[in-house]
């Protein structure tokens, strides 16, 4: 009986560790080079700099500091899951990138 309880405890802990690690997010940061307004209401960003890449800002993103979502500002934050950006409905063209979870922005230069 005790061995089954220990096995169940180890299974629960072992299976929940990757989920907890993923919830922390992937850090990113840099200057926003370009943005694209997607048809499904999200913004596709190209961030250049030390931890740059392609990311998607969604309306549920926690945006702090100066609330700047446009080219020329610096952004730092975390991204988590892959999210779609609908570029065209006919023909259907979708671009996928990490969704921005939390973001802080600077004043525009």
C-alpha positions in Angstrom: 0.0 0.0 0.0 2.8 2.4 0.9 4.7 1.7 -2.3 1.6 2.6 -4.4 1.2 5.8 -2.5 4.8 6.7 -3.1 4.5 5.8 -6.8 1.5 8.0 -7.1 3.2 10.9 -5.4 6.3 10.6 -7.6 4.1 10.4 -10.7 2.2 13.5 -9.7 5.3 15.5 -8.9 7.2 14.3 -12.0 4.4 15.0 -14.4 3.7 18.5 -12.9 7.4 19.7 -13.0 7.5 20.4 -16.8 4.2 22.3 -16.6 5.6 24.5 -13.8 8.8 25.1 -15.8 6.8 26.1 -18.9 4.6 28.5 -16.9 7.7 30.7 -16.1 8.0 31.7 -19.7 10.9 32.4 -22.1 12.7 35.8 -21.5 13.1 38.2 -24.4 14.1 41.8 -24.9 15.2 44.3 -27.5 14.0 47.1 -29.8 10.8 46.6 -31.8 11.8 46.7 -35.5 8.4 46.1 -37.2 4.8 45.2 -36.2 2.0 43.7 -38.2 -1.7 43.9 -37.2 -3.1 40.4 -37.7 -6.7 39.7 -38.7 -7.5 37.8 -35.5 -6.8 40.9 -33.3 -3.2 40.3 -32.3 0.0 42.1 -33.1 2.9 40.3 -34.7 6.2 41.9 -33.5 9.8 41.6 -34.8 12.1 42.4 -32.0 15.8 42.9 -32.6 18.5 42.9 -30.0 20.1 40.6 -27.4 17.1 38.4 -26.9 15.1 39.2 -30.0 12.9 37.2 -32.3 9.3 37.1 -33.6 6.6 37.4 -30.9 2.8 37.9 -30.7 1.1 40.5 -28.5 -2.4 39.6 -27.5 -5.1 41.7 -25.8 -4.6 39.6 -22.6 -0.9 40.5 -22.4 0.1 42.3 -19.2 1.6 45.5 -20.5 3.5 47.7 -18.1 5.4 51.0 -18.1 4.5 53.3 -21.0 2.2 50.9 -23.0 4.0 51.4 -26.2 3.3 48.8 -28.8 4.9 50.2 -31.9 8.3 50.3 -33.7 11.2 52.1 -32.1 10.6 51.3 -28.5 12.4 48.8 -26.3 10.5 45.9 -24.8 11.4 43.3 -22.2 9.3 40.5 -21.0 8.4 36.8 -21.1 6.7 34.7 -23.7 5.1 31.3 -23.3 3.0 29.3 -25.8 2.9 29.3 -29.6 0.0 31.4 -30.8 -1.5 32.0 -34.3 -1.5 35.2 -36.4 -4.0 35.1 -39.2 -2.4 37.1 -42.1 -5.0 36.2 -44.8 -8.3 34.3 -44.9 -8.3 33.5 -48.6 -6.0 31.8 -49.1 -5.6 30.9 -45.5 -2.2 32.0 -44.3 -1.3 31.7 -40.6 2.0 32.6 -38.9 2.9 31.1 -35.6 5.1 32.7 -32.9 5.4 32.7 -29.1 2.7 34.7 -27.2 3.9 37.5 -25.1 2.8 36.9 -21.5 4.2 39.9 -19.6 5.8 43.0 -21.2 7.4 46.2 -20.1 8.1 49.0 -22.6 10.2 52.2 -22.8 9.4 55.6 -24.1 9.8 56.1 -27.9 13.1 57.5 -29.1 
